[in-house]
Amino acid sequence: MREVSQGRLNEILPKKRDLYYGGTWHVPLGGYSETFNPGTGESLGHCADANAVDVKAAVSAARKAFETWRYSKPLDRAAMLRKAAAILRENAEELALIDAQNCGNPVTEMAGDALHAAAQIEFFAGLVTEIKGETIPMGGGVTNMTLREPLGVCARIVAYNHPLMFCAGKFAAPIAAGNTVVMKAPPQAPLSAVRMMELLDGVFPPGVLNVITGGTPSGEALVSHPEIPMVTLIGSVPTGRAIARQAANQLKQVILELGGKNALIVYPDADLEQAIDGAVRGMNFAWCGQSCGSTSRVFVHDAVYDQVLAGILEKVKRYRPGIPTDRATTMGALVSRAHLDKVLGYIDVAKNEGAELVAGGSVPQTPELQNGFYVEPTVFANVTSEMRIAREEVFGPVLSVLKWHDEEKLFADVNNVEYGLTGAIFTKDLATAHRAASRIEAGFVWINRAGPHFLGAPYGGYKQSGIGREESIDELMAFTQIKNINITF
Ligand SMILES: NC(=O)c1ccc[n+]([C@@H]2O[C@H](COP(=O)([O-])OP(=O)(O)OC[C@H]3O[C@@H](n4cnc5c(N)ncnc54)[C@H](O)[C@@H]3O)[C@@H](O)[C@H]2O)c1
């Protein structure tokens, strides 16, 4: 991994700010939008804003490339993917500093993002020869077989909280399966995706990997384009619904990885240190709680409530908002002024509804942070499940602690939200753990820890948290379609 000195922050920003498709850079007809550093409020210059005509050109390039790529040898595709992963690893630190400047997450945390993306790319590269079919001996000399074929041009639209990790990690599965990709970077933080294409230029044949930047109109143009059979989203529930509605007009397939209001349950027999640590880690305070999987509702049994709350309040002190590019920073900035206002609005609502503010709740007064979008790590105690703070996704550093006693009522409350992404259970008893895991309506459950994903393990949501599973072989297979061939000799 190449190290980057702090003095070079400006120098490492991408020189190109245009659209990358068909193996080269194109000036956008849609113009350019300004992009900012949420940690300092400073401008980081402009970046392309693709309009519908730009999107059409990018899709044409991807479609043209598909005609050859679909017949490429799987192991050749794997070799190119591995080369891309190696380049990302080599430049991980630089990419982390770009993301830290553009999305506000602390650089020490973002350093892992390019490495996670590289690991995902290598994972899918390793699975290319698993895109297999089956045979049925039909008798009478007849053989029936199934093949898995690629779909075509796949659109991947992603959220801002891990810009590089999503833009890089998510091209791997469709490309490994023989599709071509148009990736849409998040409008708030497009620069690491653009830098990624500066670095990956020439790794794949022209048109296989295309990256566009822009806001909702460019996303809508992708979703409504007739030559795209598959659209995936990492984003909010309202956007997921809008995409599903639009996709239905042309019966496109979708994978939707959406929001969460995730529960963490502490049983009275839990290892309390482990539970406290899990509750704080699971909230992802480092990136201001801006994670779909954040365990923002902590249900603590009343026998251990005071102890767990005290422990959480002590552990939360390890997070102090600071300039995201500073390696000593333990907690970054929210992505924008609008998002800061939304989070502060939720804090007001919680106070008005009677939740007890026991940590944070304000904008830090540190002079050097005054132009950025910061909020202190915030904890509310005595939250009840009817309060909005316990029902709606804040996507900010706001943890709600709820008290429980009766297990039936606990699961009624845990499941009484529209979301169903993750859940966490802390207990030393295996039977309790299995019982609780079976009752949580969520697609991804941790027992005695909270936060990490496991490459190879399917990640995705129940209920309104989404459709489909990623980070596993399910993601790869989702980018294929089955053709059945009946052979009579
Ligand atoms: N489940 C997961 O894996 C996962 C991971 C990270 C974030 N998220 C969720 O993402 C949300 C936060 O991200 P956000 O604010 O960037 O989400 P968002 O839904 O506002 O935007 C996500 C992406 O969708 C695009 N978009 C918006 N409207 C569109 C439309 N009508 N058609 C096509 N594209 C459109 C945006 O430009 C952006 O690229 C949270 O709800 C969070 O929980 C989910």
The ligand as a Tripos MOL2 file, in Angstrom:
@<TRIPOS>MOLECULE
LIG
   44    48     1     0     0
SMALL
NO_CHARGES

@<TRIPOS>ATOM
      1 N1        -28.6000   -2.2690    2.8340 N.am      1 LIG1
      2 C1        -27.4090   -1.7960    2.5070 C.2       1 LIG1
      3 O1        -26.5040   -2.5550    2.1450 O.2       1 LIG1
      4 C2        -27.1290   -0.3160    2.6010 C.ar      1 LIG1
      5 C3        -25.7980    0.1280    2.6570 C.ar      1 LIG1
      6 C4        -25.5610    1.4900    2.7750 C.ar      1 LIG1
      7 C5        -26.6000    2.4030    2.8240 C.ar      1 LIG1
      8 N2        -27.8780    1.9610    2.7880 N.ar      1 LIG1
      9 C6        -29.0000    2.9120    2.9220 C.3       1 LIG1
     10 O2        -28.7970    4.0480    2.0760 O.3       1 LIG1
     11 C7        -29.4270    5.1860    2.6360 C.3       1 LIG1
     12 C8        -28.4620    6.3570    2.6810 C.3       1 LIG1
     13 O3        -27.9060    6.6160    1.4450 O.3       1 LIG1
     14 P1        -28.4030    7.7970    0.4900 P.3       1 LIG1
     15 O4        -28.8930    8.9360    1.2990 O.co2     1 LIG1
     16 O5        -27.3000    8.0120   -0.4930 O.co2     1 LIG1
     17 O6        -29.6400    7.0680   -0.2150 O.3       1 LIG1
     18 P2        -30.5360    7.5760   -1.4360 P.3       1 LIG1
     19 O7        -31.5970    6.5700   -1.5860 O.co2     1 LIG1
     20 O8        -30.9110    8.9810   -1.2670 O.co2     1 LIG1
     21 O9        -29.5400    7.5150   -2.7080 O.3       1 LIG1
     22 C9        -28.8900    6.3390   -3.1020 C.3       1 LIG1
     23 C10       -28.5430    6.4170   -4.5800 C.3       1 LIG1
     24 O10       -29.7520    6.4120   -5.3340 O.3       1 LIG1
     25 C11       -29.7590    7.4680   -6.2900 C.3       1 LIG1
     26 N3        -31.1640    7.8330   -6.5100 N.ar      1 LIG1
     27 C12       -31.9470    8.6350   -5.7330 C.ar      1 LIG1
     28 N4        -33.2150    8.6650   -6.2290 N.ar      1 LIG1
     29 C13       -33.2170    7.8740   -7.3290 C.ar      1 LIG1
     30 C14       -34.2280    7.4770   -8.2660 C.ar      1 LIG1
     31 N5        -35.4910    7.9230   -8.1650 N.pl3     1 LIG1
     32 N6        -33.8910    6.6490   -9.2770 N.ar      1 LIG1
     33 C15       -32.6200    6.1700   -9.3830 C.ar      1 LIG1
     34 N7        -31.6270    6.5110   -8.5390 N.ar      1 LIG1
     35 C16       -31.9150    7.3460   -7.5130 C.ar      1 LIG1
     36 C17       -28.8990    8.5340   -5.6280 C.3       1 LIG1
     37 O11       -28.4120    9.4690   -6.5660 O.3       1 LIG1
     38 C18       -27.7910    7.6900   -4.9870 C.3       1 LIG1
     39 O12       -26.7910    7.3470   -5.9240 O.3       1 LIG1
     40 C19       -29.8530    4.7690    4.0410 C.3       1 LIG1
     41 O13       -31.2310    4.4940    4.0610 O.3       1 LIG1
     42 C20       -29.0440    3.5110    4.2800 C.3       1 LIG1
     43 O14       -29.5980    2.6470    5.2480 O.3       1 LIG1
     44 C21       -28.1680    0.6240    2.6600 C.ar      1 LIG1
@<TRIPOS>BOND
     1     1     2 1
     2     2     3 2
     3     2     4 1
     4     4     5 ar
     5     4    44 ar
     6     5     6 ar
     7     6     7 ar
     8     7     8 ar
     9     8     9 1
    10     8    44 ar
    11     9    10 1
    12     9    42 1
    13    10    11 1
    14    11    12 1
    15    11    40 1
    16    12    13 1
    17    13    14 1
    18    14    15 2
    19    14    16 1
    20    14    17 1
    21    17    18 1
    22    18    19 2
    23    18    20 1
    24    18    21 1
    25    21    22 1
    26    22    23 1
    27    23    24 1
    28    23    38 1
    29    24    25 1
    30    25    26 1
    31    25    36 1
    32    26    27 ar
    33    26    35 ar
    34    27    28 ar
    35    28    29 ar
    36    29    30 ar
    37    29    35 ar
    38    30    31 1
    39    30    32 ar
    40    32    33 ar
    41    33    34 ar
    42    34    35 ar
    43    36    37 1
    44    36    38 1
    45    38    39 1
    46    40    41 1
    47    40    42 1
    48    42    43 1
@<TRIPOS>SUBSTRUCTURE
     1 LIG1         1 GROUP 0 **** ****
